[in-house]
Every structure is written in structure tokens, then in C-alpha cells.
Amino acid sequence: MNKPKSEIYSNSECVYVSVNVSNPLWGKVVLVLGNLFILTIIGLGIIWQIPQMTICFLLLFISLIKYSLWNFCGCENLIINTRSVSYQHNYGLFKTRYVTKRLQSRLIISHSLYKNCPGCVLCSFGSYKQIDNTPFELYNMTFPMVEADAKYLNTLIEKLFIDDMSKRYDLPQIILN
């Protein structure tokens, strides 16, 4: 498997993460062959004038094309700030809307090793409930990240929360003009 490509950058208020798909060539070839096979059956259904077969395989093709787009040019976008985590899936031809999950307290990031690609991890984001202080999961990343990128992401998020805390507990600015 190829090493996953991720882009991570930050301004003073948010951390932006974009992780692209990195599937092997043989998987992409199998998807292309499956799409061509189903398109052939749809064409035969049109030529032989069998509408039930055409409709069934057209529905199968629509579900397979979404899966194929995700595996060819899929991209996962995250926006993390001190109040929320937002995520979006980009399929290449279309994007889902951003889904925003509010943080009730500090953000927790956990890593799990990705078996198919050594040196890669899957990130999971969570928080604590305010009522009983139990942890709950906000979002699981679909695509793996290189361990160095995951550590860099942790560093940026920790800096974001430390800067937010220092702004809240800092003395007010006094201007003598």
C-alpha cells in the first residue's frame, strides 16, 4: 500500500487536516473492471429491452460508482478548533456537507495502528460529557495517516488549546492613551 498523503496546517484559531486516499493499483483495477462489467449488463438490458434488469443493474452501478469515486479520489477534510470538530468527505465529483460536532470539554485524540500499512495510524477524536465526565466519540478518520503527521497534528491541537486557555486566564490589556 502507498503511504497516505495528508496536509496539516494551522492558523491561530483552527487546525485544518486533509487526508487523501492511497489505495493500491490492483484494487483500482478491480473496481474499473467491475464498473465496466455492470455497464455491459446495463447495455445488454437496454438492447434486449428488459427494463427490470436494466433498472436493477443501474441501481447497483450507482452504488458502485460512489464507492469507486471514494477509492480513486476520496479526500477527508477536518476543521478542528477549541469548540468543535467539523468533517467532510470529498468524492472528487461531489462533496458531502460539513458535519459539526460540538466539544463539551477538552478534545481527546487516540491513535490505533493500521495493519495494512506499517508506520501508519488511524486517528479517533473524542471528548468528555459535562454531566458525568464520561468519554464519548466524536469522529473516526477513514483514511490512515503517517505517524509523524499524527504527532504533528497532536502538537498543533495541544498548542491550540494552550493558546485558548492562556487567552481566557490572561490579565486584561491596559492601554494608557
N, C-alpha and C positions, 0 to 999 in steps of 0.2 A: 504494500500500500504506500502511496505517496505521502510525504509529510504534509499535514494540513497547513493552509495559508491563513494567517489571521492578521488583522490590522487592529492595533490598540492605540488610542490616543486620548488625551485628556485636556480639558481647559480647567479653569478653577472651580467649575460647578458640576461638571458631568464627566463620566468616563464612557467613551464610545468604543464598542467592540464589534468587529465584523469578521466572521469566520466563514471561509469558502469550502465547498465540497472538495474532497481529494480521493475519489474512488479509483480503483484500478481499471485499466483498459478493458480487461476481459468482461467485467460487469457491464460496462457501457455497450460493448458489442452485443452481449446477450439481450440487453434492453432494445437496441436497434433492431435486432432480428425478430424479437417478439412483436414490436410495433409493426414491422413490415408484414409479418405473418397475419396479424389481425387485420391490417389494411387490405391484404389479399382476400381474406374471407369476406370482408365488407364489400369489396368489389365484386366477388362472385355472387354474393347475395343480391346485389343490385342487378347484375347481368341476368341471373336466373329468376329474378323477380320474386324473391322470398323475403317479404318485409319483416317477419318475426326474427329471422336470422340476422338481418341487417341491423335491426334496432338493438338486439341483444349484444352483438359484437361492437356496435357503435358505443354503447354504454361501457363495455369493457375497455375499449380503446380510450375513452375519455379518462377513465380512472388510471389506466396505464400511462397515458401521456403526462399526467400530473406527477406521477412517480418518476417518470423518465426525466422530466424537466428538473425535478428536485435533485436527482442523481447526476445530471450533467452540469447544471449551472446554478445549483442551490447555494444560497447565502443566508446566514443567520446574523441579524443585526440586533445589538443590545445597546440601550442607553441606561446608564446607572448613575443615580445621584443619591443624595442623602435622604430623600423622601420616597423614592420609588425605583422600580426596575421595569423598564419597557423592553419588549422584544417584538421582532417582526421577522417573517420568513419571506425571502425573495426567491421566486421560482424562475427568474430570468424574463419570462414574458409577462408575468404578473406578480404582484406583491400582496401579502396579507396586510391588514391594518395593524398598527402598533397596539399591543395589548399592554396595559399598565397595571402593575401590581404594587400597591402601597406597602411601605415598610412600617411596621408598628414599633420597631426598635432597631437596633444595630443589624447590619447585613452580615450574614454568615456565608462563607464560601467554602465548599468542601470539594475535594478532588478524588476521583476514582480512576485507577489505571485502566487504559483502553487496551484490551488484549490483542486486537488486530494490528496495532501499530506501536512498537516499543518506543518508549520515550514520550508518549502522548497521554493526556489525561482528559477526562470529561468533567466539566465544572457543573456544580449544582449550587443554586442560590437559595437561601432561606432567611428566616427572621424569627423573632420570638413574639408570641402573643402578649399583649399588655395585661390581660386579665389574670392568667395563671402562669405566665412566663414559660410556656411550653414551646418548643421549636416547631415551625411548620415550613413546608417547602414552597418557594415562590416559582422557581423555574429550573428545569434541567436542560442543559445545552444538548443539541442533537449531534453536532459535529465536534470531534476532539480537537484539542489544542496541544501544541508542543509544550513541554513542561516549563521551559524558560519563559514562554509567553504567559502561561498561567501564573507564574511567580511575579512577573511584571504587572499583570492585572491585579494581583493581590496588593502589591506595593502601591499602585495608583489608587485603589479603593481605600486602603488604610490612610493614605495621605489626604484623600477627600474627606473622610470622616474626622481626622485630626484637625484639619483646617476648619471644618464646620464647628467642631467643639471649641476651638480657640476663638472663633468669632463670637460664639454665644457667651463665653465666660471672660472675654477681654474687657478691659476698662473702656468706658466711652471716650471717644475722641474729643478733645477740648481745643477749640480754635480761638485764639485771642486776637481778633481783628476788630 
